[in-house]
């Protein structure tokens, strides 16, 4: 199959990682091209045809629309797959001027207020559950496919090394929390709960709230160590005694998937993706220091029970959140779209 992925964002985020891993995996068995920002060129497998397009321009820019249109017009693709909102809007605008033979698929990774562009595709893939649609419906087929990943692995880290490196007490559990230091991640709720429960936590990440969070640790005397941003953050997580997620809101949380695939026990706030995997006993309300403190006391005192609650979670993650499973399900969507196009052509008497 001739597949083209369109990605209008760039950087090191979860969306970019997803698009790169999907394209690279598809390229093992299909002819894959990508339309991406020039800074992304080297992130893809050598077998992939990369079309660099300046995505800095806004979604109404006629030159941006023309650049994408001319690539799609001059290359025979069976499927064009838009990654997230901006790419979908660009494709929705130029679709009327492209060959009718192309099937259009879009992926939605976060809740969006406007759905008109997604509605102009042939199929919508939700990178999570249908909560992303906020109760609204579309007249096109919709599939929920979680982003599968290749887990990072321990990469030479052990619990002893972690304890030693960051100066923790080896006799007590060491938990990890990972993310950018922004209000959405709720670390300002997590730190007082850590202080009140007396647990130890490694905070992996960086961001605009770092100074405030460090001041909060000083003020509350919480046993928190800041590691800064680390490329091996997921490996540190994989040798810790558990993972704490305090987010106020979140789209698809890669760290959550990494934690499950590393078979770490998890405590998390009540955000959409968490509800699909974790039992109620390990979920706490958003923005609630008291509830989070109680849960931290529970996991310290009952680690075996916490572990027991997580067993079915790990089994489900191993079955559903692998890269192979994701690619297989995306291919099924592509095949359905291509078949529907073919059937339409037959129905109109074109052979």
N, C-alpha and C positions, 0 to 999 in steps of 0.2 A: 504494500500500500504506500502511496506517496502522501506524506504527512507534512504539514507546515505548522509549527508552533509560533505564535506571536506573543511577545512579552514586551510590554511598554515600560516596565520599571527596571531598575538596575541596582546593584549593591550586594549586600551579604545577607539579606533577610530570608525568612522562611519561604516566601513566594518564589524568589529567585532560585533558591536551592531546589524547591519542588520542580520547577520548570526544567532545570538542568538535569536533574536525576531522571525525570520522565523522558526527556528527549534522548538522553544517552542510552537508557534502557530500550526504548523503542527502536533506536538505530541498529540494534543487534539483529533485528528481523525485518525492518522496513526501511524505505528510503525517506530519511528525515531531513527537513530543512528548518531553520529558525530565522525569524526576523527579530533582531534585538538591537539594543544600544551598542555602539562600537566598543565600549569598555567591557562588554560581556563576551567578546569574540573568543578569547582563549579558554573559556570555561566549559566548552563543549567538546565531545569526542571528535577525533579527526575525521571520522566517517560522515559527519554531519555537514551539510552545506549551510554556511552562515551568511545571511544578508544583513550587513550593518546598516541601521537607519538611525538618524539622530532623533531620539525620543524626547529630547528636552523640550520640544515644541508642544504647544497645547493641542488638545484633542479636536479643536476646530480648524487648526492650521491647514490650509489647502495644500501646501507643499508636502506636509507629512502624510496627508491622505493620499496624495498623488504618488508618493514614493512607495507606499504599501500597495496601492492599487496596481502599479506597473509591475511589481514583483509577482503578485498573484495572477495578473492577467497573462504574463509571459512565461509562466512555469505551470505545467499541468499537475495540479494537486487534486487528490481525492478528498482529503480532509484538511480544513484549516481550523486550528484550535487556539482560541483566544484565552490567554491567562489573565484573569481578573478584569476589573471594570474598564480601565482606560483602553486596553486592547480590544475589548468587546465593543465599546462605543465606536472606535475607529472602524472596525469591521462592519458594524451595523450601518454606518454611513456610506461605505463604498460597495456594500453587497449588491445593490441593484445594478451596478455597472460591471459586475463580474460574471463569468460563465455560470450558467444554471447547474452545471454538472458538479460544482464544488459543494461538499457538505460542510456546514459550519457548526462547530461545537464551542461552547464557552465554559470556563470554570469560574465559580464564584467562591472566594475564600473568606470574605467578611460580609456582614450584613450591609445591604445597600438600600438607600431610600428609593432610588429610581431603578426600575426594572425594564424600561422600554427597550434598551439595547439587547439585553439578554433574551427578551421575547422574540427578537428578530433572528435568533439562531435556530438551528434544527434540534439541538439537544443541550440541556444545561447539566453540568456536573457540579454538585455542591461538595466542597472540600470539607465535609462534616455532615451534620444532620439537617433536616429540613427547617430547623429553627432559624437558619440563615435567611429563609424567605419571610420570616416574621408573620406566618399565617396567611400569606398571600399565595395565589396560585397563578401558574402560567399555562398558556395553551400549547406548550411544547413538552416533550418528554423530559423528566428530571430524574437524575440518578444521584444518590449519595455515595461518594467514594472517598474514604479517608486517604490522606497522603501517606503512602507507605514509605519507609525509609530503610537505609542500610545503617544499623546501629553503629555508633562510633567505637565501642569496645573500650577496654581498660587501658590499652596502649602503655603498658609498663607500670601503671599506677597500682598500688595496693592500699588497703585501709591503713596499714602501719605507716606507709610513706606519706599518706595524706595527713594523718595525725601529727607526724613528725614535722613535715614541711610547714604546716600552718599553726603549730603550737597548741593543739587541743589536748585535753585530758583523755588518755587512751581508755580509761575505765568507763567513760560515759559515751552514749551514742553521739555521733556527729551527723547532723542532717545538712542537706544542701538546698539552696534556693538559687535559681538561675533566671536572669533576665535583664533587660535594660532598666536603668534607674529612672523610671517615669511613673506618674501617678497611676496609670492603668494597672501596673504590676502589684500595687498594694503593699510594698515593703514597709511603708509607714505604719501599717496595721500589724505586719509580721513581727517587727522588732520589739514593740511593747509586749506582745504575746510570748516571744522568746525570753524576754527579761522576766516576766511573771512566772513562767514555767521552769526557768533555770536550765533549759536545754542549750546545746551548743550548735551553732549553725555557720556554715561557710556560705557567704553571699558572693555569687559569681556573676560579674557583669560590671557595667559602668553606665554613666549617663548623667543628664542634667541635674538629677536630684542627689547626686553623691554627697555633696557637702552637708545637706540637710539630714541625710540618713546617718552619716558619721556622727553628726551632733546628737542625733536621737539615741544612738548606741551609747555615747558618752553619758548622756543624761539619764538613761534607764539602766545603765550598767549591764546591758545584755551581752551574753557570751557570743558575740558575732565577730567573725574575721572576714574582712573584705579581700577578695583575691584579685580584684580588677577584672578587665575583660581578658578572657583566655581562650585561645583556639582549642585547647584540650578540656574545655569546661565540661563537656558531656562525659569525658573519661573520669574526671574527678567525681562527678555525680554517680557514676556506675560503681564506685568502690565505697560510697558513703553508706550510712545506715538507713537512709530514707530521704525522701524528697518532699519539700514544702512548697505549695503553690498558693499564693495569697492574692491572685489577680482580681481586679474589679470587673474587667471585661477582657475578652481574648477571642481571637478568631481561631485558627488552627494552631494549637500550641505544640511546636516541635519538641520542646523540652519535656512535655508531658509524655509524648510518644517515646522519646529516648529513655525516660525513666521507666516506663512500662516494659519496653523491650530489654532493658538492663535488669529486669526483675527487682526493681527497688520498690519498697512499700511507699505509698504516697498519701499525703493529706492535701486536700485541695478545696478551694472555695467553689461555690455553686455557679460555675460558668458553663456555657452550652456543651462543649465537647466532653467535659468531665462526667456529665450526667449519663452519657452513653456507655461509660466503662466502669466507673467506680461505684461500689455499694454506698448507700446512704450513710452508713456508719463512719465513713472516712471523709465525708463532704461537710464543709461548714458554710454558714451564710457569709455572703460578701460583707466586708466592712465591719466585722464583729470581733473585736479584740478578745472579749470574754469567751466567746464560743471557741475561738482558735486556741486560747490558753487551755481551756478544758480538754480539747482534743490532743494538744501536745502533752498534757499530763497523762492522758489515757495511753498514748503510744509509748511513753517512757515506762509506765507501770505494767503495760500488757503487750510487750513486743510480739509474743507468740500469737496472740489474738489478732493483732494487726497483720501479721504475716499470713494467718489463715484466711482473713478477709480478702487478701490480695491474690490468692492462688488462682481463682477463676478469671481475675482481671488479666493476669500475665498470660494465661492460656488463650484468652480472646485476642489479646494484642499480638501474640505470636501467630495466630491464625489470620488476622485481618490487616495488620499494619506493616506487612512486609512490602518491599518494593515490587516483588514478583506479583503479589496479589493485586496491588494497585494497577500495575501495567496490564494485567490480564483483564481487569474490569474496564479499564479505559479502552482497550482494544475491542471489547464487546460493544461499547457505545459506538465506536467508529464503524464497526461492521453493520450495526443496526441502521446508522445514518446512511451509509453507502447503499445498503439494500433498499431502504425507503426511496432514495433517489432513483435507483434502478427501476423499482416497481412503478414509480411515478412516470418515468420515461416510457415504460412498456404500456402503461395505461393510456398515454397520450398518443400511442401509435408510433413512437420513435424506437427504432431498433439500432 
